[in-house]
Amino acid sequence: MGYRRRLVWALLLCTCLVHELLGAVSVGDTVTLSCNYTRGDPPLPPSPTIIWKSPSGETLSNSKDFNLTLKNVSRSQSGTYTCHIPDVRFQRTVKLSVTDKVIVPDVEDRSVPTGGAVGLIGSFLHVLILLLLFY
C-alpha cells in the first residue's frame, strides 16, 4: 500500500508542476497568459473551473476561461502566475517579465552644410596658402 501511495504522489507531482516561461513584455503592453492543458493530462470535466493567481497569491480569475489577459502591464506585475484546475488537480505556472519600454530616438541630420561662409573661408585659406608658397 505504501508503494502505491508514493507512486500516485509522484505521478501527481509530474503532472501538476509544469513551468512555462513567457517572453519579456514592455510596460504598457497587453499580455495574455495561457493555461495550456494537454491531452496527456487527466480528462477535463465538461465545464472546468480555472483559477488564476497572481505572484502574490491573489485570485485574479475564477472562471471557465483558460486565458488571463492583463492590460497596460507595469513592472510590479512581473513574477510567477499560477493557473489551477481543481477538478483534475492540475496546476501550471507562467513566469512574466515586464521591462521598461526602450525608446530609440530619431536620428537627426547633423552634417555641416557646404557652401556659404564655410566654403568661402576654405577658398580664402586655399588661395592664401598658394600665395605664400609661390612668393
Phi and psi in degrees as a GROMACS rama.xvg file:
@    title "Ramachandran Plot"
@    xaxis  label "Phi"
@    yaxis  label "Psi"
@TYPE xy
-64.3438  -39.2995  GLY-2
-63.6497  -43.7973  TYR-3
-63.0941  -41.5427  ARG-4
-63.6128  -41.9903  ARG-5
-65.4977  -37.6348  ARG-6
-64.8018  -44.0669  LEU-7
-63.0584  -42.8171  VAL-8
-62.5561  -41.3451  TRP-9
-64.8321  -40.3617  ALA-10
-64.9793  -39.7499  LEU-11
-62.794  -42.1421  LEU-12
-63.4632  -42.2251  LEU-13
-66.1834  -37.3974  CYS-14
-77.3092  -36.3641  THR-15
-91.0748  -33.2216  CYS-16
-96.7632  81.4975  LEU-17
-112.387  136.031  VAL-18
-120.866  130.9  HIS-19
-121.795  135.971  GLU-20
-102.847  121.008  LEU-21
-93.2031  139.764  LEU-22
-59.4572  162.113  GLY-23
-67.9436  141.064  ALA-24
-121.17  161.261  VAL-25
-96.6219  153.608  SER-26
-52.7622  133.754  VAL-27
93.0184  -12.3421  GLY-28
-73.6793  165.682  ASP-29
-107.067  132.04  THR-30
-130.932  143.143  VAL-31
-115.152  121.017  THR-32
-93.6084  136.487  LEU-33
-113.317  137.678  SER-34
-95.6208  89.0359  CYS-35
-78.5141  109.894  ASN-36
-108.048  119.099  TYR-37
-101.189  167.93  THR-38
-60.7806  -31.4109  ARG-39
-69.2339  -11.4453  GLY-40
-80.3897  165.533  ASP-41
-56.6933  147.478  PRO-42
-62.361  142.693  PRO-43
-84.6166  148.351  LEU-44
-68.9272  166.272  PRO-45
-55.2932  -36.6792  PRO-46
-136.064  76.7426  SER-47
-73.6241  154.031  PRO-48
-94.7343  131.052  THR-49
-114.86  126.155  ILE-50
-111.754  123.451  ILE-51
-104.681  132.773  TRP-52
-122.867  144.688  LYS-53
-77.8097  171.33  SER-54
-57.2434  -27.4916  PRO-55
-85.2803  -3.928  SER-56
95.0215  -0.340655  GLY-57
-71.7352  134.785  GLU-58
-73.9705  121.161  THR-59
-98.387  -30.3499  LEU-60
-153.564  137.879  SER-61
-137.502  84.3839  ASN-62
-147.79  -163.759  SER-63
-97.8438  3.99692  LYS-64
-89.3161  126.632  ASP-65
-78.2553  -10.2907  PHE-66
-111.64  148.185  ASN-67
-123.192  119.657  LEU-68
-103.287  126.585  THR-69
-112.249  123.16  LEU-70
-103.165  147.691  LYS-71
49.5111  55.9685  ASN-72
-66.7878  152.416  VAL-73
-121.792  167.317  SER-74
-61.1102  -29.9011  ARG-75
-67.4082  -13.8412  SER-76
-89.1328  2.10032  GLN-77
-65.4505  148.087  SER-78
142.82  -167.315  GLY-79
-101.655  119.095  THR-80
-98.4127  147.263  TYR-81
-124.097  131.575  THR-82
-109.702  138.423  CYS-83
-133.519  131.041  HIS-84
-115.072  94.4443  ILE-85
-61.6806  -30.0519  PRO-86
-58.6292  -30.3471  ASP-87
-123.128  13.3902  VAL-88
53.2289  46.7656  ARG-89
-107.195  139.408  PHE-90
-143.497  137.682  GLN-91
-138.665  143.549  ARG-92
-115.107  147.183  THR-93
-129.934  124.721  VAL-94
-94.2102  126.381  LYS-95
-114.387  131.965  LEU-96
-121.542  115.806  SER-97
-104.634  122.623  VAL-98
-115.584  161.195  THR-99
-64.9087  147.215  ASP-100
-68.8695  136.907  LYS-101
-93.5451  119.885  VAL-102
-106.409  118.283  ILE-103
-96.1361  117.233  VAL-104
-69.9742  152.367  PRO-105
-67.7607  142.022  ASP-106
-86.7761  121.494  VAL-107
-91.3132  155.133  GLU-108
-76.2331  110.932  ASP-109
-112.66  26.0767  ARG-110
-77.607  154.713  SER-111
-84.2783  127.278  VAL-112
-67.2539  143.939  PRO-113
-92.5274  162.382  THR-114
83.0132  -166.06  GLY-115
60.5595  -142.526  GLY-116
-65.9354  -37.9432  ALA-117
-63.6544  -44.8919  VAL-118
-64.4771  -38.4315  GLY-119
-66.6191  -43.5888  LEU-120
-65.7759  -41.6194  ILE-121
-61.6126  -42.6711  GLY-122
-65.0642  -41.7173  SER-123
-61.3494  -44.2006  PHE-124
-63.8147  -39.6947  LEU-125
-61.3767  -45.9448  HIS-126
-64.7577  -40.9515  VAL-127
-61.7252  -42.8574  LEU-128
-63.9789  -43.4903  ILE-129
-61.6945  -41.4228  LEU-130
-62.6833  -42.3852  LEU-131
-66.2879  -35.1095  LEU-132
-71.8791  -36.4956  LEU-133
-98.4425  -4.05564  PHE-134
